[in-house]
Amino acid sequence: PVTAGSIVVPYGHAIGNEKWRGSEISQRLQGKIKLIFEDGLGLVDFHLSNKTCILYISEADLVAGDEFKRRLVRFRNASSVGGIVIVERTSISEQYFLAVQKLVVLELGMVLLPVANQGEAAQLITQLVSFSVREQSKDRSSNPFLRKQCSQLAEASVFRTVQQIPGVGKTKALLLLQQFGSIHRLCNASVKELETVVGQTLAQQIYTF
């Protein structure tokens, strides 16, 4: 299990699990971010910062059965690091996606980001690392509005996740997060509560989704 402070990620770097060495995802990351490979990351695939890491669920993991679920639950129970779950959503894995979404977002309260393949995942990791670098370079102590327990990186991922809801673009995603504060509260909102933010038709769509 990974606990806070047990992994120190150098500024502007990401740490990858040794098992990803030579993979498509690591080849695509080379030259875009500084990637170091290490053994002993346990359940984690990539560490983006001292507070944020990625757990990668491949198409093969989804088809193979429930082992990935046990891994996610073990991570959630053992770790105080923020976990972002990247899932390969393909024509083959589509049938499993809804169940994964329910487990990750509703039951475990983690961020879920679907990708089509490892190339898309590499692009996403590059964006998240550069976002993390920008945030770390800001003087945190001068920002009284920064929530201590929720890194800006996680907030960007949550924002992206809310935009996955059909009919919700950037503006509506921002309004929904300002109103409800978290995906968990958004998932538990009634149609009436949603209506006050996005109107009747979209509220029903979000609620059904």
ZAMIGU-795382 format. One record per residue: x, y, z of N, C-alpha, C in turn. Coordinates in nm, 2 decimals. Layout:
BEGIN
     npx     npy     npz    capx    capy    capz     cpx     cpy     cpz
       X       Y       Z       X       Y       Z       X       Y       Z
...
This chain:
BEGIN
     npx     npy     npz    capx    capy    capz     cpx     cpy     cpz
    0.08   -0.12    0.00    0.00    0.00    0.00    0.09    0.13    0.00
    0.04    0.23   -0.07    0.11    0.35   -0.07    0.05    0.45    0.03
    0.14    0.50    0.11    0.09    0.60    0.21    0.15    0.74    0.18
    0.08    0.84    0.23    0.13    0.98    0.20    0.28    0.99    0.25
    0.36    1.05    0.16    0.50    1.07    0.21    0.59    0.96    0.18
    0.54    0.84    0.14    0.63    0.73    0.11    0.69    0.74   -0.02
    0.63    0.81   -0.11    0.68    0.83   -0.25    0.71    0.98   -0.26
    0.83    1.02   -0.30    0.86    1.16   -0.32    0.88    1.18   -0.47
    0.80    1.25   -0.53    0.81    1.28   -0.68    0.89    1.41   -0.70
    1.00    1.40   -0.77    1.08    1.52   -0.80    0.99    1.62   -0.88
    1.02    1.75   -0.86    0.95    1.86   -0.93    0.95    1.84   -1.08
    0.84    1.84   -1.14    0.83    1.83   -1.29    0.85    1.69   -1.34
    0.85    1.59   -1.26    0.86    1.45   -1.30    0.74    1.37   -1.27
    0.73    1.25   -1.33    0.63    1.15   -1.29    0.71    1.02   -1.26
    0.66    0.94   -1.17    0.72    0.81   -1.15    0.63    0.70   -1.20
    0.68    0.61   -1.28    0.60    0.50   -1.34    0.64    0.37   -1.28
    0.54    0.28   -1.27    0.56    0.14   -1.22    0.65    0.07   -1.32
    0.75    0.00   -1.27    0.85   -0.07   -1.36    0.78   -0.15   -1.47
    0.66   -0.21   -1.44    0.59   -0.29   -1.54    0.55   -0.22   -1.67
    0.55   -0.08   -1.66    0.52   -0.01   -1.78    0.64    0.03   -1.87
    0.76   -0.01   -1.83    0.88    0.02   -1.91    0.86   -0.05   -2.04
    0.89    0.03   -2.15    0.88   -0.02   -2.29    0.74   -0.03   -2.35
    0.64    0.00   -2.27    0.50    0.00   -2.32    0.47    0.12   -2.41
    0.36    0.11   -2.48    0.32    0.22   -2.57    0.31    0.35   -2.49
    0.25    0.34   -2.37    0.22    0.46   -2.29    0.35    0.53   -2.25
    0.45    0.45   -2.21    0.58    0.51   -2.16    0.65    0.57   -2.28
    0.65    0.50   -2.40    0.71    0.55   -2.52    0.66    0.69   -2.56
    0.52    0.70   -2.55    0.46    0.83   -2.59    0.49    0.94   -2.49
    0.51    0.90   -2.36    0.54    1.00   -2.26    0.69    1.05   -2.27
    0.78    0.97   -2.32    0.92    1.01   -2.33    0.93    1.14   -2.42
    1.01    1.23   -2.37    1.03    1.35   -2.44    0.92    1.46   -2.40
    0.81    1.41   -2.35    0.70    1.51   -2.31    0.71    1.54   -2.16
    0.73    1.44   -2.08    0.75    1.46   -1.94    0.87    1.38   -1.89
    0.93    1.41   -1.78    1.04    1.34   -1.72    0.99    1.22   -1.65
    1.01    1.10   -1.70    0.95    0.98   -1.64    1.06    0.89   -1.58
    1.04    0.86   -1.45    1.13    0.77   -1.38    1.06    0.64   -1.35
    1.12    0.52   -1.38    1.06    0.39   -1.34    1.11    0.34   -1.21
    1.02    0.29   -1.13    1.06    0.23   -1.00    0.98    0.11   -0.97
    1.05    0.01   -0.90    0.98   -0.10   -0.85    0.91   -0.06   -0.72
    0.82   -0.14   -0.67    0.77   -0.11   -0.53    0.66   -0.01   -0.53
    0.60    0.02   -0.64    0.48    0.12   -0.63    0.36    0.04   -0.59
    0.36   -0.09   -0.59    0.25   -0.17   -0.54    0.13   -0.16   -0.64
    0.02   -0.10   -0.59   -0.10   -0.10   -0.67   -0.11    0.01   -0.77
   -0.01    0.11   -0.76   -0.02    0.23   -0.84    0.06    0.21   -0.97
    0.01    0.27   -1.07    0.08    0.27   -1.20    0.17    0.39   -1.23
    0.12    0.51   -1.19    0.20    0.63   -1.21    0.17    0.72   -1.10
    0.28    0.78   -1.04    0.27    0.89   -0.95    0.29    1.02   -1.02
    0.20    1.11   -1.01    0.21    1.24   -1.08    0.27    1.35   -0.99
    0.24    1.33   -0.86    0.30    1.42   -0.76    0.29    1.35   -0.63
    0.34    1.41   -0.52    0.33    1.34   -0.39    0.19    1.31   -0.34
    0.09    1.38   -0.40   -0.04    1.37   -0.36   -0.14    1.30   -0.45
   -0.09    1.28   -0.58   -0.18    1.23   -0.68   -0.12    1.12   -0.76
   -0.19    1.01   -0.78   -0.14    0.90   -0.86   -0.25    0.85   -0.95
   -0.20    0.76   -1.05   -0.29    0.70   -1.14   -0.30    0.55   -1.13
   -0.42    0.50   -1.14   -0.44    0.35   -1.15   -0.50    0.33   -1.28
   -0.43    0.25   -1.36   -0.47    0.23   -1.50   -0.54    0.09   -1.52
   -0.66    0.10   -1.57   -0.74   -0.03   -1.59   -0.75   -0.05   -1.75
   -0.69   -0.15   -1.80   -0.68   -0.17   -1.94   -0.81   -0.25   -1.98
   -0.82   -0.26   -2.11   -0.93   -0.34   -2.17   -0.92   -0.48   -2.13
   -0.79   -0.53   -2.13   -0.77   -0.67   -2.08   -0.81   -0.69   -1.94
   -0.78   -0.59   -1.85   -0.82   -0.60   -1.71   -0.97   -0.62   -1.69
   -1.04   -0.54   -1.77   -1.19   -0.54   -1.76   -1.25   -0.67   -1.81
   -1.19   -0.73   -1.91   -1.24   -0.85   -1.97   -1.20   -0.97   -1.88
   -1.09   -0.96   -1.81   -1.03   -1.07   -1.73   -1.11   -1.10   -1.60
   -1.20   -1.01   -1.56   -1.28   -1.04   -1.43   -1.26   -0.93   -1.33
   -1.27   -0.97   -1.20   -1.29   -0.88   -1.09   -1.16   -0.84   -1.02
   -1.05   -0.89   -1.07   -0.92   -0.86   -1.00   -0.90   -0.71   -0.99
   -0.93   -0.63   -1.09   -0.91   -0.49   -1.09   -0.99   -0.42   -0.98
   -1.11   -0.48   -0.96   -1.20   -0.42   -0.85   -1.13   -0.43   -0.72
   -1.08   -0.55   -0.69   -1.01   -0.58   -0.56   -0.89   -0.48   -0.55
   -0.82   -0.46   -0.66   -0.71   -0.37   -0.65   -0.75   -0.23   -0.62
   -0.86   -0.18   -0.68   -0.91   -0.04   -0.65   -0.95   -0.03   -0.50
   -1.02   -0.13   -0.46   -1.07   -0.12   -0.32   -0.96   -0.13   -0.22
   -0.86   -0.21   -0.25   -0.74   -0.22   -0.16   -0.67   -0.09   -0.16
   -0.65   -0.03   -0.27   -0.59    0.10   -0.28   -0.66    0.21   -0.20
   -0.79    0.21   -0.22   -0.88    0.31   -0.15   -0.87    0.29    0.00
   -0.87    0.17    0.05   -0.86    0.14    0.19   -0.73    0.17    0.25
   -0.62    0.16    0.17   -0.48    0.16    0.23   -0.42    0.30    0.21
   -0.47    0.38    0.12   -0.39    0.50    0.08   -0.46    0.63    0.11
   -0.37    0.73    0.15   -0.43    0.86    0.17   -0.39    0.95    0.05
   -0.33    0.89   -0.06   -0.30    0.96   -0.18   -0.42    0.97   -0.27
   -0.44    1.08   -0.34   -0.56    1.09   -0.43   -0.54    1.01   -0.55
   -0.63    0.92   -0.58   -0.62    0.83   -0.69   -0.71    0.87   -0.81
   -0.65    0.88   -0.93   -0.73    0.90   -1.05   -0.73    0.77   -1.13
   -0.85    0.72   -1.16   -0.86    0.59   -1.23   -0.88    0.62   -1.38
   -0.78    0.57   -1.46   -0.79    0.58   -1.61   -0.84    0.45   -1.66
   -0.95    0.45   -1.74   -1.00    0.32   -1.79   -1.01    0.32   -1.94
   -0.96    0.21   -2.00   -0.98    0.20   -2.15   -1.12    0.16   -2.18
   -1.19    0.26   -2.24   -1.33    0.24   -2.28   -1.33    0.21   -2.43
   -1.34    0.09   -2.47   -1.34    0.05   -2.61   -1.47   -0.03   -2.65
   -1.48   -0.07   -2.77   -1.60   -0.14   -2.82   -1.61   -0.27   -2.74
   -1.49   -0.33   -2.70   -1.49   -0.46   -2.63   -1.52   -0.44   -2.48
   -1.47   -0.33   -2.42   -1.49   -0.31   -2.28   -1.61   -0.23   -2.24
   -1.68   -0.17   -2.35   -1.80   -0.09   -2.32   -1.90   -0.15   -2.23
   -1.92   -0.28   -2.25   -2.03   -0.35   -2.17   -1.99   -0.35   -2.02
   -1.87   -0.33   -1.98   -1.83   -0.34   -1.84   -1.82   -0.20   -1.78
   -1.82   -0.09   -1.87   -1.79    0.04   -1.83   -1.88    0.10   -1.72
   -2.01    0.08   -1.73   -2.11    0.13   -1.64   -2.09    0.08   -1.50
   -2.06   -0.05   -1.49   -2.03   -0.11   -1.35   -1.90   -0.05   -1.29
   -1.80   -0.02   -1.38   -1.67    0.04   -1.33   -1.70    0.18   -1.28
   -1.78    0.25   -1.36   -1.81    0.39   -1.33   -1.88    0.40   -1.19
   -1.98    0.31   -1.17   -2.05    0.31   -1.04   -1.96    0.28   -0.93
   -1.87    0.18   -0.94   -1.77    0.14   -0.84   -1.68    0.26   -0.81
   -1.61    0.31   -0.91   -1.51    0.41   -0.89   -1.57    0.54   -0.84
   -1.67    0.59   -0.90   -1.72    0.73   -0.87   -1.81    0.73   -0.75
   -1.91    0.64   -0.75   -2.01    0.64   -0.65   -1.97    0.57   -0.52
   -1.91    0.45   -0.53   -1.88    0.37   -0.41   -1.74    0.41   -0.35
   -1.64    0.44   -0.44   -1.51    0.47   -0.39   -1.48    0.62   -0.38
   -1.56    0.70   -0.45   -1.55    0.84   -0.45   -1.42    0.89   -0.52
   -1.37    0.82   -0.62   -1.25    0.85   -0.69   -1.29    0.91   -0.83
   -1.19    0.97   -0.89   -1.21    1.03   -1.02   -1.18    0.93   -1.13
   -1.27    0.93   -1.23   -1.27    0.83   -1.34   -1.25    0.90   -1.47
   -1.15    0.87   -1.55   -1.13    0.93   -1.68   -1.12    0.82   -1.79
   -1.22    0.81   -1.88   -1.21    0.71   -1.98   -1.12    0.75   -2.10
   -1.05    0.66   -2.15   -0.96    0.68   -2.27   -0.99    0.57   -2.37
   -0.96    0.60   -2.50   -0.98    0.50   -2.60   -0.86    0.40   -2.61
   -0.74    0.45   -2.57   -0.62    0.37   -2.59   -0.51    0.43   -2.51
   -0.39    0.36   -2.51   -0.27    0.41   -2.43   -0.22    0.54   -2.48
   -0.24    0.56   -2.61   -0.19    0.69   -2.67   -0.27    0.81   -2.61
   -0.40    0.79   -2.60   -0.48    0.90   -2.54   -0.45    0.91   -2.39
   -0.42    0.80   -2.32   -0.39    0.80   -2.18   -0.26    0.88   -2.16
   -0.16    0.86   -2.25   -0.03    0.93   -2.24   -0.06    1.09   -2.25
   -0.15    1.13   -2.34   -0.18    1.27   -2.36   -0.24    1.32   -2.23
   -0.33    1.25   -2.17   -0.39    1.29   -2.05   -0.29    1.30   -1.93
   -0.20    1.20   -1.92   -0.10    1.21   -1.81   -0.01    1.33   -1.83
    0.02    1.36   -1.96    0.11    1.48   -1.99    0.04    1.61   -1.94
   -0.09    1.62   -1.97   -0.17    1.74   -1.93   -0.17    1.75   -1.78
   -0.20    1.63   -1.71   -0.21    1.64   -1.57   -0.08    1.67   -1.50
    0.03    1.62   -1.56    0.16    1.65   -1.50    0.20    1.80   -1.52
    0.17    1.86   -1.64    0.20    2.00   -1.66    0.11    2.09   -1.57
   -0.02    2.04   -1.55   -0.11    2.11   -1.46   -0.05    2.11   -1.32
    0.00    1.99   -1.27    0.05    1.98   -1.14    0.18    2.07   -1.12
    0.26    2.08   -1.22    0.38    2.16   -1.22    0.34    2.31   -1.20
    0.24    2.35   -1.28    0.19    2.49   -1.26    0.14    2.52   -1.12
    0.07    2.42   -1.07    0.01    2.44   -0.94    0.12    2.44   -0.83
    0.22    2.35   -0.84    0.33    2.35   -0.74    0.41    2.48   -0.75
    0.42    2.54   -0.86    0.50    2.66   -0.88    0.44    2.78   -0.82
    0.31    2.78   -0.80    0.24    2.89   -0.74    0.27    2.89   -0.59
    0.27    3.01   -0.53    0.29    3.01   -0.39    0.16    2.98   -0.32
    0.15    2.86   -0.27    0.03    2.81   -0.21   -0.01    2.89   -0.09
    0.09    2.94   -0.01    0.05    3.01    0.12   -0.02    3.14    0.09
    0.00    3.19   -0.03   -0.07    3.32   -0.05   -0.21    3.31   -0.11
   -0.26    3.19   -0.12   -0.39    3.16   -0.17   -0.48    3.11   -0.06
   -0.56    3.20    0.00   -0.65    3.16    0.11   -0.76    3.07    0.06
   -0.79    3.06   -0.07   -0.90    2.99   -0.11   -0.87    2.84   -0.15
   -0.74    2.81   -0.14   -0.70    2.68   -0.18   -0.74    2.58   -0.07
   -0.82    2.48   -0.11   -0.86    2.38   -0.01   -0.75    2.29    0.02
   -0.72    2.27    0.15   -0.61    2.20    0.20   -0.61    2.05    0.15
   -0.73    1.99    0.16   -0.73    1.85    0.13   -0.76    1.81   -0.01
   -0.79    1.91   -0.10   -0.82    1.88   -0.24   -0.73    1.95   -0.33
   -0.63    1.88   -0.39   -0.54    1.95   -0.48   -0.61    2.00   -0.60
   -0.55    2.11   -0.66   -0.60    2.16   -0.78   -0.61    2.06   -0.89
   -0.51    1.97   -0.89   -0.51    1.86   -0.99   -0.63    1.78   -0.99
   -0.67    1.74   -0.87   -0.79    1.65   -0.86   -0.91    1.73   -0.91
   -0.91    1.86   -0.87   -1.03    1.95   -0.91   -1.04    1.95   -1.07
   -0.93    1.96   -1.14   -0.93    1.96   -1.28   -0.98    1.83   -1.34
   -0.95    1.72   -1.27   -0.99    1.59   -1.32   -1.14    1.57   -1.29
   -1.19    1.62   -1.18   -1.33    1.62   -1.15   -1.41    1.70   -1.25
   -1.36    1.82   -1.28   -1.42    1.90   -1.38   -1.43    1.83   -1.52
   -1.33    1.76   -1.55   -1.33    1.68   -1.68   -1.43    1.57   -1.67
   -1.44    1.50   -1.56   -1.53    1.39   -1.54   -1.68    1.44   -1.55
   -1.71    1.55   -1.49   -1.85    1.60   -1.50   -1.88    1.63   -1.65
   -1.79    1.67   -1.72   -1.81    1.70   -1.87   -1.84    1.58   -1.95
   -1.82    1.46   -1.89   -1.85    1.33   -1.96   -2.01    1.31   -1.96
   -2.08    1.38   -1.88   -2.23    1.36   -1.87   -2.29    1.42   -2.00
   -2.37    1.35   -2.07   -2.43    1.40   -2.20   -2.50    1.53   -2.17
   -2.47    1.63   -2.26   -2.54    1.76   -2.25   -2.47    1.86   -2.16
   -2.37    1.81   -2.09   -2.30    1.90   -2.00   -2.16    1.95   -2.06
   -2.15    2.07   -2.09   -2.02    2.13   -2.14   -1.94    2.19   -2.03
   -1.84    2.27   -2.07   -1.76    2.33   -1.96   -1.83    2.43   -1.87
   -1.92    2.51   -1.93   -1.99    2.61   -1.85   -2.08    2.54   -1.75
   -2.16    2.44   -1.80   -2.26    2.38   -1.71   -2.18    2.29   -1.60
   -2.07    2.23   -1.64   -1.99    2.15   -1.55   -1.94    2.24   -1.43
   -1.90    2.36   -1.47   -1.85    2.46   -1.37   -1.96    2.50   -1.28
   -2.08    2.53   -1.33   -2.20    2.57   -1.25   -2.24    2.45   -1.16
   -2.24    2.33   -1.21   -2.27    2.22   -1.12   -2.18    2.19   -1.01
   -2.05    2.21   -1.04   -1.95    2.19   -0.93   -1.95    2.30   -0.83
   -1.98    2.42   -0.88   -1.99    2.54   -0.78   -2.11    2.52   -0.69
   -2.21    2.46   -0.74   -2.33    2.44   -0.66   -2.32    2.32   -0.57
   -2.27    2.21   -0.62   -2.27    2.08   -0.54   -2.13    2.05   -0.48
   -2.02    2.10   -0.53   -1.89    2.09   -0.47   -1.82    1.96   -0.49
   -1.89    1.85   -0.52   -1.82    1.72   -0.54   -1.91    1.63   -0.63
   -1.85    1.53   -0.69   -1.92    1.44   -0.78   -2.02    1.36   -0.69
   -1.98    1.32   -0.57   -2.06    1.25   -0.48   -2.19    1.32   -0.45
   -2.18    1.45   -0.42   -2.31    1.53   -0.39   -2.39    1.55   -0.52
   -2.32    1.56   -0.63   -2.39    1.58   -0.76   -2.47    1.45   -0.79
   -2.41    1.33   -0.77   -2.48    1.20   -0.79   -2.60    1.18   -0.71
   -2.60    1.24   -0.59   -2.71    1.23   -0.49   -2.81    1.34   -0.50
   -2.79    1.43   -0.59   -2.88    1.55   -0.60   -3.01    1.50   -0.66
   -3.12    1.56   -0.62   -3.26    1.53   -0.67   -3.27    1.61   -0.80
   -3.38    1.58   -0.88   -3.40    1.65   -1.00   -3.43    1.80   -0.97
   -3.51    1.82   -0.87   -3.54    1.96   -0.83   -3.42    2.04   -0.80
   -3.32    1.98   -0.73   -3.20    2.05   -0.70   -3.12    2.08   -0.82
   -3.12    1.99   -0.91   -3.04    2.00   -1.04   -3.11    2.11   -1.13
   -3.24    2.11   -1.13   -3.32    2.21   -1.21   -3.28    2.35   -1.18
   -3.25    2.38   -1.05   -3.22    2.52   -1.02   -3.09    2.57   -1.09
   -3.01    2.47   -1.13   -2.88    2.50   -1.19   -2.88    2.50   -1.34
   -2.95    2.39   -1.39   -2.94    2.37   -1.54   -3.07    2.36   -1.61
   -3.18    2.38   -1.54   -3.31    2.37   -1.61   -3.37    2.23   -1.61
   -3.49    2.22   -1.64   -3.57    2.10   -1.63   -3.52    1.98   -1.72
   -3.50    2.01   -1.84   -3.47    1.90   -1.94   -3.33    1.84   -1.91
   -3.23    1.92   -1.89   -3.10    1.87   -1.86   -3.09    1.81   -1.72
   -3.16    1.86   -1.63   -3.17    1.81   -1.49   -3.21    1.66   -1.50
   -3.32    1.63   -1.58   -3.37    1.50   -1.59   -3.26    1.41   -1.66
   -3.19    1.46   -1.76   -3.09    1.39   -1.83   -2.98    1.35   -1.73
   -2.93    1.45   -1.65   -2.82    1.42   -1.56   -2.86    1.32   -1.45
   -2.99    1.34   -1.40   -3.04    1.25   -1.30   -3.04    1.10   -1.35
   -3.09    1.09   -1.47   -3.10    0.95   -1.53   -2.96    0.89   -1.55
   -2.87    0.98   -1.60   -2.73    0.93   -1.63   -2.67    0.88   -1.50
